[in-house]
């Protein structure tokens, strides 16, 4: 029997997938539990429509991510830190500080968990951080640590 999965099912398939399973499994478990619907012609049309909408949303999101990446790579960010007389920072620069700098200077709210810093930023200078936007979209952002 052909069915369309409404949500992800372990060891079977993902959401909006058209698959074949045994009749009893579909009628007695998947359909009553709300995991799937029968693949009738009208349900197949609805699936095609949902996939088209999902592709449009994904394309719009990718365009937005690319514009954010371009804006972030225009000019280096400046991150202020308290320093001693020798130019060393008290502590180190964290992803939270970089996230706040992006918010203040570029106007984008980026989750600090998506920012990957180089090993330890404990001195003044220019560094590169990587931001993971998901879907294989990564951006390298230059930032400069300056004394406050």
MIDOSE-1310 file (N, C-alpha, C; in nm, 2 decimals, decimal comma, always signed):
residues 148
xxxx	+0,08/-0,12/+0,00/+0,00/+0,00/+0,00/+0,09/+0,12/+0,00; +0,06/+0,22/-0,08/+0,13/+0,35/-0,08/+0,07/+0,44/+0,02; +0,16/+0,51/+0,10/+0,11/+0,61/+0,19/+0,20/+0,73/+0,18; +0,15/+0,84/+0,24/+0,23/+0,96/+0,25/+0,25/+0,99/+0,40
xxxx	+0,38/+1,00/+0,44/+0,41/+1,02/+0,58/+0,38/+1,17/+0,61; +0,31/+1,19/+0,72/+0,28/+1,32/+0,77/+0,39/+1,38/+0,86; +0,46/+1,29/+0,93/+0,57/+1,32/+1,02/+0,68/+1,22/+1,00; +0,80/+1,25/+1,06/+0,91/+1,16/+1,05/+0,87/+1,03/+1,13
xxxx	+0,91/+0,91/+1,08/+0,89/+0,79/+1,14/+1,02/+0,71/+1,14; +1,07/+0,67/+1,26/+1,20/+0,61/+1,27/+1,20/+0,48/+1,18; +1,31/+0,46/+1,11/+1,33/+0,34/+1,03/+1,24/+0,32/+0,92; +1,16/+0,43/+0,88/+1,07/+0,43/+0,77/+1,09/+0,54/+0,67
xxxx	+1,09/+0,66/+0,72/+1,11/+0,77/+0,63/+1,08/+0,91/+0,70; +1,09/+1,01/+0,62/+1,08/+1,15/+0,67/+0,94/+1,21/+0,63; +0,92/+1,32/+0,68/+0,79/+1,39/+0,66/+0,78/+1,42/+0,51; +0,65/+1,41/+0,46/+0,62/+1,43/+0,32/+0,68/+1,34/+0,22
xxxx	+0,71/+1,21/+0,26/+0,77/+1,11/+0,18/+0,66/+1,02/+0,13; +0,66/+0,97/+0,01/+0,57/+0,88/-0,05/+0,64/+0,74/-0,04; +0,59/+0,65/+0,04/+0,65/+0,52/+0,05/+0,55/+0,40/+0,04; +0,60/+0,28/+0,02/+0,52/+0,16/+0,02/+0,54/+0,08/+0,15
xxxx	+0,43/+0,04/+0,21/+0,44/-0,04/+0,33/+0,33/-0,15/+0,31; +0,34/-0,25/+0,41/+0,24/-0,36/+0,40/+0,10/-0,30/+0,45; +0,00/-0,36/+0,39/-0,14/-0,31/+0,42/-0,17/-0,30/+0,57; -0,14/-0,41/+0,64/-0,18/-0,41/+0,78/-0,10/-0,31/+0,86
xxxx	+0,03/-0,28/+0,83/+0,11/-0,18/+0,90/+0,05/-0,04/+0,88; +0,00/-0,02/+0,76/-0,05/+0,11/+0,73/-0,19/+0,13/+0,80; -0,28/+0,03/+0,78/-0,42/+0,04/+0,83/-0,43/+0,03/+0,98; -0,34/-0,05/+1,04/-0,35/-0,07/+1,19/-0,26/+0,02/+1,27
xxxx	-0,16/+0,07/+1,22/-0,07/+0,15/+1,30/-0,05/+0,29/+1,24; +0,00/+0,31/+1,12/+0,05/+0,44/+1,07/-0,07/+0,54/+1,06; -0,18/+0,49/+0,99/-0,29/+0,58/+0,97/-0,37/+0,62/+1,10; -0,40/+0,52/+1,18/-0,47/+0,55/+1,31/-0,39/+0,64/+1,40
xxxx	-0,26/+0,62/+1,40/-0,17/+0,70/+1,49/-0,15/+0,84/+1,44; -0,19/+0,87/+1,32/-0,17/+1,00/+1,26/-0,03/+1,02/+1,20; +0,04/+0,91/+1,17/+0,17/+0,92/+1,11/+0,17/+0,93/+0,96; +0,06/+0,89/+0,90/+0,05/+0,88/+0,76/-0,10/+0,89/+0,71
xxxx	-0,11/+0,92/+0,58/-0,24/+0,91/+0,51/-0,22/+0,83/+0,39; -0,33/+0,78/+0,34/-0,33/+0,69/+0,22/-0,30/+0,78/+0,10; -0,22/+0,73/+0,00/-0,17/+0,80/-0,11/-0,28/+0,80/-0,22; -0,39/+0,87/-0,20/-0,49/+0,88/-0,30/-0,45/+0,99/-0,40
xxxx	-0,51/+1,00/-0,51/-0,47/+1,11/-0,61/-0,49/+1,25/-0,55; -0,59/+1,28/-0,47/-0,60/+1,41/-0,41/-0,49/+1,43/-0,30; -0,46/+1,33/-0,23/-0,35/+1,35/-0,13/-0,22/+1,37/-0,20; -0,20/+1,30/-0,31/-0,07/+1,32/-0,39/-0,06/+1,47/-0,44
xxxx	-0,18/+1,52/-0,48/-0,18/+1,66/-0,53/-0,14/+1,76/-0,41; -0,20/+1,73/-0,30/-0,17/+1,81/-0,18/-0,02/+1,80/-0,14; +0,04/+1,68/-0,16/+0,18/+1,66/-0,13/+0,26/+1,74/-0,23; +0,23/+1,74/-0,35/+0,30/+1,82/-0,45/+0,30/+1,96/-0,42
xxxx	+0,18/+2,01/-0,38/+0,17/+2,15/-0,34/+0,25/+2,19/-0,22; +0,25/+2,10/-0,12/+0,33/+2,13/+0,00/+0,48/+2,13/-0,03; +0,52/+2,04/-0,12/+0,66/+2,04/-0,16/+0,70/+2,16/-0,24; +0,61/+2,21/-0,33/+0,64/+2,34/-0,40/+0,65/+2,46/-0,30
xxxx	+0,56/+2,46/-0,21/+0,57/+2,57/-0,11/+0,70/+2,56/-0,02; +0,73/+2,44/+0,01/+0,86/+2,42/+0,09/+0,98/+2,47/+0,01; +0,98/+2,44/-0,12/+1,09/+2,48/-0,20/+1,10/+2,63/-0,21; +0,99/+2,69/-0,23/+0,99/+2,84/-0,23/+1,03/+2,90/-0,10
xxxx	+0,99/+2,85/+0,01/+1,03/+2,90/+0,14/+1,18/+2,88/+0,16; +1,23/+2,76/+0,12/+1,38/+2,74/+0,13/+1,46/+2,83/+0,04; +1,41/+2,86/-0,08/+1,48/+2,95/-0,17/+1,48/+3,09/-0,11; +1,37/+3,13/-0,06/+1,37/+3,26/+0,00/+1,46/+3,27/+0,12
xxxx	+1,46/+3,17/+0,20/+1,55/+3,16/+0,32/+1,70/+3,17/+0,28; +1,73/+3,09/+0,17/+1,87/+3,09/+0,13/+1,91/+3,23/+0,07; +1,82/+3,30/+0,00/+1,85/+3,43/-0,04/+1,87/+3,53/+0,07; +1,79/+3,51/+0,18/+1,81/+3,60/+0,29/+1,94/+3,57/+0,37
xxxx	+1,97/+3,44/+0,38/+2,10/+3,40/+0,44/+2,22/+3,46/+0,36; +2,21/+3,45/+0,23/+2,32/+3,50/+0,15/+2,33/+3,65/+0,16; +2,22/+3,73/+0,18/+2,23/+3,87/+0,20/+2,29/+3,90/+0,33; +2,26/+3,82/+0,43/+2,31/+3,84/+0,57/+2,46/+3,82/+0,56
xxxx	+2,50/+3,71/+0,49/+2,65/+3,68/+0,48/+2,72/+3,79/+0,41; +2,66/+3,84/+0,31/+2,73/+3,95/+0,23/+2,74/+4,07/+0,32; +2,64/+4,10/+0,40/+2,65/+4,22/+0,49/+2,75/+4,20/+0,60; +2,76/+4,08/+0,65/+2,86/+4,05/+0,76/+3,00/+4,06/+0,71
xxxx	+3,02/+4,02/+0,58/+3,16/+4,02/+0,53/+3,20/+4,15/+0,47; +3,12/+4,25/+0,48/+3,16/+4,38/+0,42/+3,28/+4,45/+0,49; +3,27/+4,46/+0,62/+3,37/+4,52/+0,70/+3,39/+4,44/+0,83; +3,51/+4,45/+0,88/+3,53/+4,37/+1,01/+3,46/+4,43/+1,13
xxxx	+3,42/+4,35/+1,21/+3,35/+4,39/+1,34/+3,46/+4,44/+1,44; +3,42/+4,52/+1,52/+3,51/+4,57/+1,63/+3,46/+4,52/+1,76; +3,54/+4,45/+1,84/+3,50/+4,39/+1,97/+3,59/+4,46/+2,07; +3,53/+4,53/+2,16/+3,61/+4,59/+2,27/+3,64/+4,50/+2,38
xxxx	+3,76/+4,51/+2,44/+3,79/+4,43/+2,55/+3,89/+4,51/+2,65; +3,88/+4,48/+2,77/+3,97/+4,55/+2,87/+4,10/+4,48/+2,86; +4,21/+4,56/+2,85/+4,34/+4,51/+2,84/+4,43/+4,56/+2,94; +4,54/+4,49/+2,96/+4,65/+4,53/+3,05/+4,75/+4,62/+2,98
xxxx	+4,85/+4,66/+3,04/+4,95/+4,74/+2,98/+5,03/+4,67/+2,87; +5,04/+4,54/+2,87/+5,11/+4,47/+2,77/+5,03/+4,43/+2,65; +4,90/+4,47/+2,64/+4,82/+4,44/+2,53/+4,74/+4,31/+2,54; +4,75/+4,24/+2,65/+4,68/+4,12/+2,67/+4,54/+4,15/+2,72
xxxx	+4,45/+4,07/+2,69/+4,31/+4,09/+2,73/+4,29/+4,02/+2,87; +4,21/+4,09/+2,95/+4,17/+4,02/+3,08/+4,06/+3,92/+3,04; +4,09/+3,79/+3,05/+4,00/+3,69/+3,01/+4,02/+3,66/+2,86; +3,91/+3,63/+2,79/+3,92/+3,61/+2,64/+3,79/+3,65/+2,58
xxxx	+3,79/+3,67/+2,45/+3,67/+3,70/+2,37/+3,58/+3,58/+2,36; +3,45/+3,59/+2,39/+3,36/+3,48/+2,38/+3,26/+3,49/+2,26; +3,19/+3,39/+2,23/+3,10/+3,40/+2,12/+2,98/+3,49/+2,16; +2,95/+3,50/+2,28/+2,85/+3,59/+2,33/+2,88/+3,74/+2,30
xxxx	+3,01/+3,77/+2,32/+3,06/+3,91/+2,29/+3,05/+3,94/+2,14; +3,09/+3,84/+2,06/+3,08/+3,85/+1,92/+2,94/+3,86/+1,87; +2,85/+3,79/+1,93/+2,71/+3,79/+1,89/+2,65/+3,93/+1,92; +2,69/+3,99/+2,04/+2,64/+4,12/+2,07/+2,70/+4,23/+1,98
xxxx	+2,83/+4,21/+1,94/+2,89/+4,30/+1,84/+2,82/+4,30/+1,71; +2,78/+4,18/+1,66/+2,71/+4,17/+1,53/+2,57/+4,24/+1,55; +2,50/+4,22/+1,66/+2,37/+4,28/+1,68/+2,39/+4,43/+1,68; +2,49/+4,48/+1,75/+2,50/+4,63/+1,77/+2,55/+4,69/+1,64
xxxx	+2,65/+4,63/+1,57/+2,71/+4,70/+1,45/+2,64/+4,66/+1,32; +2,59/+4,55/+1,31/+2,53/+4,51/+1,18/+2,38/+4,50/+1,18; +2,32/+4,48/+1,30/+2,18/+4,48/+1,31/+2,11/+4,34/+1,29; +2,19/+4,24/+1,30/+2,14/+4,10/+1,29/+2,16/+4,03/+1,42
xxxx	+2,05/+3,95/+1,46/+2,05/+3,87/+1,58/+2,10/+3,73/+1,54; +2,22/+3,70/+1,58/+2,27/+3,56/+1,55/+2,30/+3,49/+1,69; +2,25/+3,37/+1,69/+2,26/+3,29/+1,81/+2,41/+3,26/+1,84; +2,45/+3,28/+1,96/+2,59/+3,26/+2,00/+2,64/+3,12/+1,98
xxxx	+2,55/+3,02/+1,98/+2,58/+2,88/+1,96/+2,62/+2,85/+1,82; +2,59/+2,94/+1,73/+2,62/+2,92/+1,59/+2,75/+2,98/+1,55; +2,82/+3,05/+1,64/+2,94/+3,11/+1,62/+3,06/+3,02/+1,67; +3,15/+3,00/+1,58/+3,27/+2,92/+1,61/+3,39/+3,01/+1,61
xxxx	+3,45/+3,03/+1,73/+3,57/+3,11/+1,74/+3,69/+3,03/+1,72; +3,80/+3,10/+1,68/+3,93/+3,04/+1,68/+3,97/+3,00/+1,82; +4,07/+2,92/+1,84/+4,10/+2,86/+1,97/+4,08/+2,96/+2,08; +4,17/+3,04/+2,11/+4,16/+3,14/+2,22/+4,19/+3,28/+2,17
xxxx	+4,10/+3,37/+2,19/+4,13/+3,51/+2,15/+4,16/+3,58/+2,28; +4,29/+3,60/+2,31/+4,34/+3,66/+2,43/+4,43/+3,78/+2,41; +4,45/+3,82/+2,29/+4,53/+3,93/+2,26/+4,46/+4,02/+2,16; +4,50/+4,15/+2,15/+4,45/+4,24/+2,05/+4,49/+4,20/+1,92
xxxx	+4,41/+4,22/+1,82/+4,44/+4,18/+1,68/+4,32/+4,15/+1,60; +4,34/+4,10/+1,48/+4,23/+4,06/+1,39/+4,22/+3,91/+1,38; +4,10/+3,86/+1,39/+4,07/+3,72/+1,39/+3,96/+3,68/+1,29; +3,94/+3,56/+1,27/+3,83/+3,51/+1,19/+3,74/+3,41/+1,27
xxxx	+3,61/+3,43/+1,26/+3,52/+3,34/+1,32/+3,43/+3,28/+1,21; +3,38/+3,17/+1,24/+3,29/+3,10/+1,14/+3,15/+3,10/+1,20; +3,05/+3,13/+1,12/+2,91/+3,13/+1,16/+2,84/+3,02/+1,08; +2,78/+2,93/+1,15/+2,71/+2,81/+1,08/+2,56/+2,85/+1,08
xxxx	+2,51/+2,87/+0,96/+2,37/+2,91/+0,94/+2,28/+2,78/+0,92; +2,34/+2,66/+0,91/+2,27/+2,54/+0,88/+2,25/+2,52/+0,73; +2,20/+2,41/+0,69/+2,19/+2,38/+0,55/+2,32/+2,39/+0,47; +2,43/+2,37/+0,53/+2,56/+2,38/+0,47/+2,61/+2,52/+0,44
xxxx	+2,54/+2,62/+0,50/+2,57/+2,76/+0,48/+2,66/+2,80/+0,59; +2,79/+2,83/+0,56/+2,88/+2,89/+0,66/+2,94/+3,02/+0,61; +2,97/+3,11/+0,70/+3,03/+3,23/+0,66/+3,15/+3,26/+0,76; +3,26/+3,31/+0,70/+3,37/+3,35/+0,78/+3,36/+3,50/+0,80
xxxx	+3,37/+3,55/+0,92/+3,35/+3,69/+0,96/+3,48/+3,73/+1,02; +3,53/+3,84/+0,98/+3,65/+3,90/+1,04/+3,61/+3,99/+1,15; +3,68/+3,98/+1,26/+3,66/+4,07/+1,37/+3,79/+4,12/+1,43; +3,79/+4,24/+1,48/+3,91/+4,30/+1,53/+3,89/+4,33/+1,68
xxxx	+3,98/+4,28/+1,76/+3,97/+4,30/+1,91/+4,05/+4,43/+1,94; +3,98/+4,53/+1,99/+4,04/+4,66/+2,02/+4,03/+4,68/+2,17; +4,11/+4,77/+2,22/+4,12/+4,80/+2,36/+4,01/+4,90/+2,40; +3,94/+4,88/+2,51/+3,83/+4,98/+2,55/+3,89/+5,09/+2,62
